[in-house]
Amino acid sequence: MPAAATAPPDLSAFSGVKLLRLVATAVIDLSRHARTPEPVYSDNVQKAYNHVVVQSLLRGTAPPASVTELAEWAATKPLGQWPLELPDDVEPVEEYLVDADTRTPTQLCYEWHVPAQDAAAELFENEVIRDVFIQCEAAGAPAAYTAFRQLLVEHPVLTGVQMAILLGEAPDLGLVMETVKRCYEPAPAAFRAGDGTFTTCARCGCLLKPYGTGWRCELDRCRREQRPTPGGQINPAATGGVLQLRAPLRMFITGPGLAEIDLQKALARRGLPAEMWPGCDAYDLRITLPNKAVWAIDVKDRANPALLGHTATALRHQPRYDEAYLVVPAYRFADREDYARVFKHYCPPEVASRLRLMSDTQFLRHVSRTLTRLDGQAADA
């Protein structure tokens, strides 16, 4: 008789996890009000500070003297030095909640802030992405949804002039134009160079932040490169101002979206055109093999495999498919050699049995081997 499947650990059962989520929420709350003179701290910020003080005292270590010092901890103390008790495989002890160079929350911080699978929808007013999905599905307008997702992936930065003429350039956005406007905000002065201009990252299109004599990009995929390549330079005075996507959308839509487009191009080179975001984003890519088998692919660019596994769900059944894959950029596996193992440990067994995790390079090798096998079968027929 086969052994019963073992349920994965419940992350919410660990007190250290609860406190880490509370602290991450406080850090992001503080970042949103960083430019407010004499800010009134939210309940989340005060609660996080109080709990960190208590846990520090219980351990006989010096607590942060103020909320300001708590915020400083986020940039200067790796998680291993916080008064937290976390499962060994949940988070590397050397990770930080705030990038010390750009003074902005890391993607890891955003992931802990919201444990839901669709982090962007939860982080950005809890409804923006869902609203667009519902709107497009009700109108029977998948092209509008595709245009919306493509805009957020390919244009994380817009000038005021570009926003003004956007509808003429992309008429499919007409249905969701009001939501598009809510997704962008004026670029903060922290991204402005000494001459008053803004500079985009050549790799991802997001704004670069001046850092010493160089630049820093906030996306993990670019931040690993110590010297990001500057792309275009924008003069706000000549372009009607500069707008950028709100931070959660940059991290959870633009970042993974770039990986999706890279995968789409790689599949096209193998003779497999991919349908992007089919069924108003039931999953990310859909390909049909020469034998008519259909594969569904969901792409995630997540730093924490425990959270990714804990929140993983099976893909929606429509549009139909024969096999389902969860694809993560290879650099995540390079950063954490235990990525696949930790994901499997926390992923519900009923999901893991229906959704195969692979890096993008592993998946493309799998595609190439499958095509070679199918070619051989066709030749033998």
Secondary structure in CASP SS format (residue, H / E / C, confidence):
PFRMAT SS
TARGET T0000
AUTHOR 0000-0000-0000
METHOD secondary structure of the structure
MODEL  1
M C 1.00
P C 1.00
A C 1.00
A C 1.00
A C 1.00
T C 1.00
A C 1.00
P C 1.00
P C 1.00
D C 1.00
L H 1.00
S H 1.00
A H 1.00
F C 1.00
S H 1.00
G H 1.00
V H 1.00
K H 1.00
L H 1.00
L H 1.00
R H 1.00
L H 1.00
V H 1.00
A H 1.00
T H 1.00
A H 1.00
V H 1.00
I H 1.00
D H 1.00
L H 1.00
S H 1.00
R H 1.00
H C 1.00
A C 1.00
R C 1.00
T C 1.00
P C 1.00
E C 1.00
P C 1.00
V C 1.00
Y C 1.00
S C 1.00
D H 1.00
N H 1.00
V H 1.00
Q H 1.00
K H 1.00
A H 1.00
Y H 1.00
N H 1.00
H H 1.00
V H 1.00
V H 1.00
V H 1.00
Q H 1.00
S H 1.00
L H 1.00
L H 1.00
R C 1.00
G C 1.00
T C 1.00
A C 1.00
P C 1.00
P C 1.00
A C 1.00
S C 1.00
V H 1.00
T H 1.00
E H 1.00
L H 1.00
A H 1.00
E H 1.00
W H 1.00
A H 1.00
A H 1.00
T H 1.00
K C 1.00
P C 1.00
L H 1.00
G H 1.00
Q H 1.00
W C 1.00
P C 1.00
L C 1.00
E C 1.00
L C 1.00
P C 1.00
D C 1.00
D C 1.00
V C 1.00
E C 1.00
P C 1.00
V C 1.00
E C 1.00
E C 1.00
Y C 1.00
L C 1.00
V E 1.00
D C 1.00
A C 1.00
D C 1.00
T C 1.00
R C 1.00
T C 1.00
P E 1.00
T C 1.00
Q H 1.00
L H 1.00
C H 1.00
Y H 1.00
E H 1.00
W H 1.00
H H 1.00
V C 1.00
P C 1.00
A C 1.00
Q C 1.00
D C 1.00
A H 1.00
A H 1.00
A H 1.00
E H 1.00
L H 1.00
F C 1.00
E C 1.00
N C 1.00
E C 1.00
V H 1.00
I H 1.00
R H 1.00
D H 1.00
V H 1.00
F H 1.00
I H 1.00
Q H 1.00
C H 1.00
E H 1.00
A H 1.00
A C 1.00
G C 1.00
A C 1.00
P H 1.00
A H 1.00
A H 1.00
Y H 1.00
T H 1.00
A H 1.00
F H 1.00
R H 1.00
Q H 1.00
L H 1.00
L H 1.00
V H 1.00
E H 1.00
H C 1.00
P C 1.00
V E 1.00
L E 1.00
T E 1.00
G H 1.00
V H 1.00
Q H 1.00
M H 1.00
A H 1.00
I C 1.00
L H 1.00
L H 1.00
G H 1.00
E H 1.00
A C 1.00
P H 1.00
D H 1.00
L H 1.00
G H 1.00
L H 1.00
V H 1.00
M H 1.00
E H 1.00
T H 1.00
V H 1.00
K H 1.00
R H 1.00
C H 1.00
Y E 1.00
E E 1.00
P E 1.00
A C 1.00
P C 1.00
A H 1.00
A H 1.00
F H 1.00
R C 1.00
A C 1.00
G C 1.00
D C 1.00
G C 1.00
T C 1.00
F E 1.00
T E 1.00
T E 1.00
C E 1.00
A C 1.00
R C 1.00
C C 1.00
G C 1.00
C C 1.00
L E 1.00
L C 1.00
K E 1.00
P E 1.00
Y E 1.00
G C 1.00
T C 1.00
G E 1.00
W E 1.00
R E 1.00
C C 1.00
E C 1.00
L C 1.00
D H 1.00
R H 1.00
C H 1.00
R H 1.00
R C 1.00
E C 1.00
Q C 1.00
R C 1.00
P C 1.00
T C 1.00
P E 1.00
G E 1.00
G E 1.00
Q E 1.00
I E 1.00
N C 1.00
P H 1.00
A H 1.00
A H 1.00
T H 1.00
G C 1.00
G C 1.00
V E 1.00
L E 1.00
Q E 1.00
L E 1.00
R C 1.00
A H 1.00
P H 1.00
L H 1.00
R H 1.00
M H 1.00
F H 1.00
I H 1.00
T H 1.00
G H 1.00
P H 1.00
G H 1.00
L H 1.00
A H 1.00
E H 1.00
I H 1.00
D H 1.00
L H 1.00
Q H 1.00
K H 1.00
A H 1.00
L H 1.00
A H 1.00
R H 1.00
R C 1.00
G C 1.00
L C 1.00
P C 1.00
A C 1.00
E E 1.00
M E 1.00
W C 1.00
P H 1.00
G H 1.00
C H 1.00
D H 1.00
A C 1.00
Y C 1.00
D C 1.00
L E 1.00
R E 1.00
I E 1.00
T E 1.00
L C 1.00
P C 1.00
N C 1.00
K C 1.00
A C 1.00
V E 1.00
W E 1.00
A E 1.00
I E 1.00
D E 1.00
V E 1.00
K C 1.00
D C 1.00
R C 1.00
A C 1.00
N C 1.00
P H 1.00
A H 1.00
L H 1.00
L H 1.00
G H 1.00
H H 1.00
T H 1.00
A C 1.00
T C 1.00
A C 1.00
L C 1.00
R C 1.00
H C 1.00
Q C 1.00
P C 1.00
R C 1.00
Y C 1.00
D C 1.00
E E 1.00
A E 1.00
Y E 1.00
L E 1.00
V E 1.00
V E 1.00
P C 1.00
A H 1.00
Y H 1.00
R H 1.00
F H 1.00
A H 1.00
D H 1.00
R C 1.00
E C 1.00
D C 1.00
Y H 1.00
A H 1.00
R H 1.00
V H 1.00
F H 1.00
K H 1.00
H H 1.00
Y H 1.00
C C 1.00
P C 1.00
P H 1.00
E H 1.00
V H 1.00
A H 1.00
S C 1.00
R C 1.00
L C 1.00
R E 1.00
L E 1.00
M E 1.00
S E 1.00
D H 1.00
T H 1.00
Q H 1.00
F H 1.00
L H 1.00
R H 1.00
H H 1.00
V H 1.00
S H 1.00
R H 1.00
T H 1.00
L H 1.00
T H 1.00
R H 1.00
L H 1.00
D H 1.00
G H 1.00
Q H 1.00
A H 1.00
A H 1.00
D H 1.00
A C 1.00
END
